């Protein structure tokens, strides 16, 4: 007996009571008094059978039956009409709307019971048949899902094993066809400006079918792109057809061709290793209506696994590429260059030939970046790399081995070869490049080393070419060739660099101070800070022992910043002891100046020690400012606006151009000691000193003479109108405590009354400089 109830529907209570009397001993019953109640009860109880009256006040039985059959929840419920309508047409109408039987009132209990029993037996048989059909469909679905899971497992295994893109895609197609039950599978990747799909891996296609597919995909890549694989590629989501017969041949030639080959369903899955799809994997089946939500979910995961693998492979390829090639220029890096150089040396050794290695460094490339922006510098490097590759890649190895360093290596047959090689390199580097409307010209230094004389292996040959490059840069020459003596000098410099780094870390530097004295009143107006190094084994060293190496290695920048910080800290310490605050000058190096951090460093040092800008002065050389006059002018104007005193050091030893000097906002000019030494005995030096003093005063600058050691020099400068002096005649550079004692004791320069002025001095009055207390 069915556990599902029988639903009896009638608007007359007596009729329902009759049905209850007949059926309740045998079957569970539920009741409804109208068509609306019937529909609600059917949805709620899911009855095994419905006994339905035709004549009801709201909905007649025919309409109720039609609605029951239209609802997927109740369409399989058997309906028997039980009605007083006995005409043949009434019975036909009942069967037409979906009833399985028709009983006329008044009813016979035996007939009703027999009809109900019969139809319940038919219901049970129908339910069993539907159950078997559902079970078979479920088994087929489970089989398909298991095959897809097998495909997932196989592809994941391939992902672990394979590190090659092509091998992975080939294996994915094979697994989809052989293990997944798909009749055909192919992977296509997008390329070109139209993102046209090109098959790169297939399974189940003949050569002729593959050619046809390529042609169809290339045509479908044009506008409107309505073909199945392009929909998936452009939309970034799976696209499928469960019945290819329903696809319009005019819009999708890919699916039309698939249908002609006997396929009934197809799906295209986008491969999205990054933010956008780069290709599709397309699967075909001979059965229709293959894809439902569960299958789509698994296939989406399958495409995701392949996409992840492609991303991983691409990342590995990128890492491998970047480990061997320069990302900006595409040239090999130093590791690959050394490999190529090693192979060239092996070949040359076997044939008794020679090999030359050249390392090039672009001169003042940082200034190009600073002036035009890094993007212009990058384009210059890229263009230079392309030029070098175009000229040398067939005969030589070319590489970018550092930021603005390139290397070339190749066969060498004599000095003429090297001369020609260097000439070609000069031409390539020096060729102007037009970038964003600006024409930029580069220059370079070159270092050379030759196998076997300068190195028997790639590492030593390259290292010695770099040593020659450093020598070229230091000497200012364009080219330098390696020599053993050069190597020894470089070793000494490397050791000095190491010791200087230790000196910075261990605070081995100290400052000495040399007073500056006013030549009218003899009082101290300030001092110059001069660095000393307490060398661990050699004692106290002057700057001449180490500054050149610091400049070459770039250590001059942190050393210069240390000097600024130390001067300001010393000024604060003197102030705390009641020592007068007079300006202290520090020397700026060219590299320090170009780095552009001087202003920030000074601001920080002054702020940390609660000092005003007048506590520190800056001394720069002619050579420094003339490296880039326009940039130097901007920087020094910024210094002046901040309130810093600027002094031109060593004037007369460099360009000594009055026209250039007018550009820069100097407060004072220092006459180099080279003109002071014989100033009282040599007419030429005296004339130069007079000219400097006159020129500086005409531009409202003070003049300071350094290196004054004799009374004769002193008196000459006084008569010439020089404003200040600095030198051993008054004081050597002394430690901080000794200088402070000089200030607190009020020591002054003892001046003799002047006997007269030199001709012409009265025309330019002496400038007076205010003291900063």
Secondary structure, DSSP 8 states (H G I E B T S, - for coil): --SS-EEEE-S-HHHHHHHHHHHTTTS-EEEESSHHHHHHHHHHH--SEEEE-S--SSS-HHHHHHHHHHSTTTTTSEEEEEES---HHHHHHHHHTT-SEEEESS--HHHHHHHHHHHHHHHHHHHHHHHHHHHHHHHHHHHHHHHHHHHHHHHHHHHHH---HHHHHHHHHHHHHHTT--SEEEEEEEETTTTEEEEEEEES--HHHHHHHHHHHHHHTSTT--SHHHHHHHHSS-EEES-GGGS-TTT-HHHHHHHHTT--EEEEEEE-SSSS--EEEEEEESSSS---HHHHHHHHHHHHHHHHHHHHHHHHHHHHHHHHB-TTT--B-HHHHHHHHHHHHHHHHHHT-EEEEEEEEETTHHHHHHHH-HHHHHHHHHHHHHHHHHHHTTTEEEEEEETTEEEEEEEE-SHHHHHHHHHHHHHHHHS-EEETTEEE---EEEEEEEETTT-SSHHHHHHHHHHHHHHHHHHT-SEEE--HHHHHHHHHHHHHHHHHHHHHHTT-EEEEEEEEEETTT--EEEEEEEEEEEETTTEEE-GGGTHHHHHHHTHHHHHHHHHHHHHHHHHHHHHHTT----EEEEE--HHHHHHT-HHHHHHHHHHHTT--GGGEEEEEEHHHHHTSHHHHHHHHHHHHHHT-EEEEEEETSS---HHHHTTS--SEEEE-HHHHTTTTT-HHHHHHHHHHHHHHHHTT-EEEEE---SHHHHHHHHHHT--EEESTTT---EEHHHHHHHHHTT------------TTGGGS---------
